Amino acid sequence: MKDLKYLTAYIVPVICIVGITYGSWWLFLTPIMVFVLVPFIELLMPSLTSNLDEETKESKLKNKFFDVLLWLNVPIIFSVLFYGLYSYSINSYEAYEVVGLIFSLGIVAGSNGINVAHELGHRQETWERFLGKALLLPSLYMHFYVEHNYGHHIKAATPDDPASARYNENLYAFWLRSVPTQYKSAWKIQHRLNKVNETKFFGLKNDMLWYTIIQITYLVSIGIVFSWMTAVISIGVAIVGFTLLEIINYLEHYGLRRQQKKSGRYEVVREIHSWNSNHALGRILLYELTRHSDHHYRASKKYQVLDYHETSPQLPYGYPTMMVIATIPPLWFSLVNKHVPQEMVELSKT
């Protein structure tokens, strides 16, 4: 019965549907829940540091329930998105309602879309990775699959990684650096893969080219089916969605650095190179993403069996709360900088 706790992650799309149905100020119900109510509740909930024993892990890995929970996000996300865009296309929305709709759908695209896409993108089964890529579509961030798997997991916690925030770098500067640099990095990686696999640019195996075509087709289809203004709304939804991802990227490796060897190579990624949080609510809503150190230690490890490591740096609050705090740089620096290991602060200065 304890495993049913992960059903809580569906609260976000459910609340979004409620907001769209009732309209007006109800459209702000989703952002209020995610950025106000959840952080408040999280402050009252415990931090759970226990790990599962090997027998329990084996049992959970065989239980398809945990996988189905992820797969179901695909029809849920696209159904909620369709409902929201359809509602906008047939109703006369006030300006404030448009803002509420964009934020609500964007939060769903980020929390139940990109977050689940990240988990599925590391799976061994091709069709599961396909589902992960599909979940990146509403945020127009399909290049994340290439950059994250072939770039970030190799360069994490180094100056070469666009998705790793530097010490004393505020969230807004990070966003402006990370978003375009990750996109350019994805194309560079794709170009390298094309050379290794001896495939042409205009070929079936050029994923980045296909992602571009699919995303353009997605927006054009929305414009044709609904309206071109609805397509513009979809772009706004995408920006909110991938911004949530970038805020989480900011949290995950802020100020942490790997030691560079004399050879120029960096030390192997260890548990100390990612920020963790064991706060219960954040763990559930984000499918254990907050145990990020163990994820980097073994990327293919499924979310339900990720471990806590005492050596990992711990954020003072859960991920949802820290996401809000990150938007206020002075508060972020005052709370987090003192938790950054001193040796990594020194590495950041070099």
matplotlib code that plots the C-alpha trace (Angstrom):
import matplotlib.pyplot as plt

x = [0.0, 2.9, 3.8, 0.5, 2.1, 3.5, -0.1, 0.3, 2.3, -1.0, -2.4, -0.7, -2.6, -5.8, -5.6, -4.8, -8.0, -10.0, -8.5, -9.3, -12.8, -13.8, -11.6, -11.1, -8.8, -9.1, -6.5, -3.9, -4.7, -1.9, 1.0, -0.4, -0.4, 3.0, 4.9, 3.0, 1.0, 3.5, 6.6, 4.6, 3.5, 7.0, 8.3, 6.1, 6.9, 9.9, 13.2, 13.4, 17.0, 16.4, 17.3, 15.6, 17.1, 18.2, 15.2, 12.8, 14.7, 14.4, 10.7, 10.1, 12.2, 9.9, 6.7, 5.4, 3.2, 6.2, 6.6, 2.9, 2.8, 5.4, 3.8, 0.4, 1.8, 1.9, -1.9, -2.4, -0.1, -1.4, -5.0, -4.6, -2.7, -5.4, -8.1, -6.4, -5.7, -9.2, -10.7, -8.6, -9.6, -13.4, -13.6, -12.8, -9.9, -9.0, -5.3, -4.9, -6.6, -4.1, -1.2, -2.9, -3.4, 0.1, 1.6, -0.8, -0.1, 3.6, 3.9, 2.2, 4.5, 7.5, 6.6, 4.8, 6.4, 10.1, 10.6, 9.2, 10.9, 14.2, 13.5, 12.3, 15.1, 17.6, 15.6, 17.0, 13.9, 13.7, 9.9, 10.3, 12.9, 10.4, 7.8, 10.3, 11.0, 7.3, 7.0, 9.6, 7.6, 5.1, 8.1, 9.9, 12.9, 13.5, 17.2, 17.4, 17.5, 20.7, 22.4, 21.5, 22.5, 25.6, 26.7, 25.5, 26.2, 29.7, 30.4, 28.3, 29.9, 32.6, 33.0, 32.3, 28.7, 26.1, 23.6, 25.8, 25.4, 28.6, 29.3, 27.7, 25.9, 22.3, 19.4, 18.7, 22.3, 22.3, 19.1, 20.5, 23.7, 22.2, 19.3, 21.1, 24.4, 22.6, 20.9, 24.2, 25.8, 23.1, 23.8, 27.6, 27.0, 24.7, 27.3, 29.9, 27.4, 26.8, 30.5, 31.0, 28.0, 28.9, 25.4, 24.4, 22.9, 19.6, 19.3, 16.9, 19.4, 20.0, 17.8, 18.3, 17.0, 14.0, 13.3, 13.3, 10.9, 8.6, 8.5, 7.8, 5.1, 3.6, 3.3, 1.9, -0.6, -1.9, -2.1, -4.1, -6.4, -7.0, -5.6, -2.2, -2.7, -3.1, 0.2, 1.7, 0.2, 1.8, 5.2, 4.5, 3.6, 6.9, 9.0, 7.4, 7.9, 11.6, 12.2, 11.1, 13.6, 16.4, 15.5, 15.9, 19.2, 20.3, 19.6, 21.2, 24.8, 25.1, 28.7, 29.8, 33.0, 34.9, 38.7, 40.6, 43.6, 47.0, 45.9, 43.1, 40.4, 38.1, 37.7, 34.8, 31.4, 30.7, 28.0, 29.4, 28.8, 25.0, 22.7, 20.2, 17.1, 15.2, 12.1, 9.2, 6.8, 9.4, 10.6, 7.1, 6.0, 9.3, 9.6, 12.7, 14.6, 15.8, 18.0, 20.1, 23.5, 22.6, 21.1, 24.4, 26.2, 24.1, 22.0, 19.9, 18.8, 15.1, 13.6, 11.9, 15.2, 17.5, 19.6, 20.5, 24.2, 25.5, 28.4, 26.1, 25.6, 22.1, 19.9, 18.4, 14.8, 13.1, 13.4, 10.0, 10.9, 14.4, 13.0, 11.1, 14.1, 16.3, 14.2, 15.5, 19.3, 20.3, 18.2, 19.6, 23.2, 22.7, 21.1, 23.1, 26.6, 27.5, 26.7, 28.9, 32.1, 35.0, 37.3, 34.8, 34.5, 38.3, 38.0, 35.4, 37.9, 40.5]
y = [0.0, 2.3, 2.3, 4.0, 7.2, 7.8, 8.3, 11.7, 12.8, 12.8, 15.6, 18.3, 17.4, 16.8, 20.3, 21.7, 20.2, 21.7, 25.1, 24.9, 23.7, 26.5, 29.2, 32.7, 32.8, 29.0, 28.8, 29.9, 26.9, 24.8, 27.3, 28.2, 24.5, 23.8, 26.9, 27.8, 24.9, 22.1, 24.0, 24.8, 21.2, 20.0, 22.0, 20.0, 16.6, 14.5, 13.8, 10.1, 8.8, 5.0, 2.7, -0.4, -3.8, -5.9, -8.3, -5.4, -3.7, -6.9, -7.1, -3.5, -3.9, -6.9, -4.9, -3.4, -1.0, 1.5, 1.4, 1.8, 4.9, 6.5, 5.2, 6.6, 10.2, 10.1, 10.0, 12.2, 14.9, 15.1, 14.9, 17.8, 19.8, 19.1, 20.1, 23.3, 24.4, 23.4, 25.4, 28.5, 28.1, 28.1, 30.6, 34.3, 34.4, 37.5, 38.4, 37.2, 33.9, 33.4, 33.8, 31.3, 28.8, 29.0, 28.5, 25.7, 23.7, 24.6, 23.1, 19.9, 19.7, 20.2, 18.1, 15.2, 15.6, 16.4, 14.8, 11.5, 11.8, 12.0, 8.7, 6.9, 8.3, 6.2, 3.0, 0.1, -0.6, 1.4, 1.9, 3.4, 5.9, 6.7, 7.6, 9.7, 11.7, 12.1, 13.7, 16.2, 17.4, 19.8, 21.6, 21.7, 20.3, 17.0, 17.9, 17.3, 13.5, 13.9, 16.5, 14.9, 11.3, 12.0, 15.3, 16.0, 12.5, 12.8, 16.4, 16.9, 19.1, 20.4, 23.9, 22.2, 21.2, 23.8, 22.2, 22.5, 25.8, 27.6, 28.8, 32.2, 32.0, 33.2, 31.3, 33.9, 34.0, 30.2, 30.1, 32.5, 30.4, 26.9, 27.0, 28.1, 26.2, 22.9, 23.3, 24.0, 21.1, 18.7, 19.6, 19.1, 15.7, 14.7, 15.8, 13.6, 10.7, 11.1, 10.9, 7.9, 6.1, 7.3, 8.7, 11.7, 14.9, 14.3, 10.8, 8.7, 8.5, 12.2, 12.6, 16.3, 16.9, 14.8, 16.5, 19.8, 18.6, 17.0, 20.1, 22.4, 20.0, 20.0, 23.8, 24.0, 21.3, 23.2, 26.4, 24.6, 22.6, 25.4, 28.8, 30.4, 32.3, 28.9, 27.8, 30.9, 29.9, 26.5, 28.2, 29.9, 26.6, 25.1, 28.0, 27.4, 23.7, 23.8, 26.6, 24.3, 21.8, 24.4, 25.4, 21.8, 21.6, 24.6, 22.9, 19.6, 20.5, 24.1, 25.0, 21.3, 20.5, 17.4, 17.5, 17.8, 15.4, 16.3, 14.4, 16.9, 14.3, 14.8, 12.4, 9.9, 11.3, 10.4, 10.8, 14.1, 15.8, 16.1, 17.8, 15.5, 16.0, 13.3, 15.4, 13.1, 15.1, 16.2, 12.7, 11.4, 14.2, 14.0, 10.2, 10.2, 12.6, 14.3, 11.3, 12.6, 11.5, 7.8, 8.5, 9.8, 6.9, 4.5, 6.3, 3.2, 2.6, 2.8, 5.6, 3.3, 1.8, 4.8, 5.1, 7.8, 8.4, 10.1, 11.6, 13.5, 17.2, 17.8, 20.7, 22.4, 21.9, 19.7, 20.3, 22.1, 24.5, 25.1, 25.8, 28.8, 29.9, 29.7, 32.5, 34.8, 34.8, 36.5, 34.1, 31.1, 32.2, 32.8, 29.3, 27.1, 28.6, 27.5, 23.9, 23.8, 21.8, 24.1, 22.2, 22.6, 26.3, 26.5, 24.4, 26.9, 29.7, 28.0]
z = [0.0, 0.7, -3.0, -3.8, -2.6, -6.1, -7.3, -5.7, -8.7, -10.7, -8.5, -10.7, -13.9, -11.9, -10.4, -13.8, -15.2, -12.4, -13.1, -16.8, -16.2, -13.8, -15.5, -14.2, -11.1, -10.8, -13.6, -11.0, -8.8, -10.3, -9.7, -6.3, -5.3, -6.7, -5.6, -2.4, -0.9, -1.7, -0.3, 2.9, 3.4, 2.6, 5.5, 7.8, 6.4, 7.5, 5.7, 5.1, 4.8, 5.0, 2.1, 0.9, 1.6, -1.4, -1.2, -1.3, -4.1, -6.2, -5.5, -6.6, -9.7, -10.8, -10.0, -13.2, -11.1, -10.9, -14.7, -15.5, -13.3, -15.7, -18.9, -18.0, -18.0, -21.8, -22.3, -19.3, -20.5, -24.0, -22.8, -20.4, -23.1, -25.6, -23.2, -22.3, -25.8, -27.0, -24.1, -25.1, -28.8, -28.1, -25.3, -24.9, -22.4, -20.4, -20.3, -16.7, -17.7, -20.5, -18.0, -15.7, -18.5, -19.7, -16.3, -15.4, -18.6, -18.5, -14.9, -16.1, -19.1, -16.8, -13.7, -15.3, -18.8, -18.7, -15.3, -16.4, -19.8, -17.9, -16.1, -19.3, -21.3, -19.3, -19.8, -21.8, -23.8, -27.1, -26.8, -23.3, -24.5, -27.3, -24.7, -22.9, -26.1, -26.7, -23.2, -24.2, -27.1, -25.3, -23.9, -27.3, -25.5, -27.4, -27.7, -24.0, -24.7, -26.7, -24.5, -21.2, -22.0, -24.1, -22.6, -19.1, -17.7, -18.9, -18.0, -14.9, -12.2, -14.5, -16.2, -19.5, -18.6, -19.5, -17.1, -14.0, -12.2, -11.1, -7.6, -7.0, -10.4, -9.9, -11.5, -14.1, -15.4, -15.4, -17.4, -20.1, -20.3, -20.0, -22.4, -25.6, -24.7, -24.1, -27.5, -29.3, -27.3, -28.5, -32.1, -31.6, -30.0, -32.9, -35.4, -33.6, -33.6, -37.3, -38.0, -35.8, -37.3, -40.8, -41.3, -43.4, -42.1, -44.0, -42.8, -40.7, -37.8, -37.4, -34.3, -33.9, -37.4, -36.7, -33.4, -35.2, -37.8, -35.2, -33.0, -36.0, -37.2, -33.7, -33.6, -37.1, -36.4, -33.4, -35.5, -38.1, -35.8, -33.3, -34.2, -34.7, -31.4, -29.8, -31.3, -29.6, -26.3, -26.9, -27.1, -23.8, -22.3, -23.6, -22.1, -18.6, -19.0, -19.8, -17.3, -14.6, -15.8, -15.8, -12.2, -11.2, -13.2, -11.2, -7.9, -8.8, -9.2, -8.0, -7.0, -7.1, -9.0, -9.9, -9.6, -12.9, -13.2, -14.7, -17.8, -18.3, -17.5, -14.6, -11.7, -11.9, -11.0, -7.3, -4.8, -3.7, -7.1, -6.9, -4.4, -2.7, -0.7, 1.3, 2.0, 1.5, -0.6, -3.1, -3.5, -4.3, -6.6, -8.6, -8.7, -6.5, -8.7, -5.5, -4.9, -7.7, -6.6, -6.9, -10.3, -11.5, -9.9, -12.0, -14.6, -15.6, -12.0, -11.7, -9.5, -7.0, -5.8, -5.7, -2.5, -0.1, 0.4, 3.6, 1.7, -0.7, -0.1, 1.2, 0.4, 3.5, 2.1, -0.5, -4.2, -4.6, -1.8, -3.1, -6.5, -5.1, -3.1, -6.2, -7.8, -5.0, -5.5, -2.2, -0.2, -2.2, -1.7, 2.0, 2.5, 0.1, -0.2, 3.4, 2.5, -0.6, 0.4, 0.8, -1.5, -4.3, -3.6, -4.2, -7.4, -8.6, -8.3, -10.5]

ax = plt.figure().add_subplot(projection="3d")
ax.plot(x, y, z, "-o")
ax.set_aspect("equal")
plt.show()
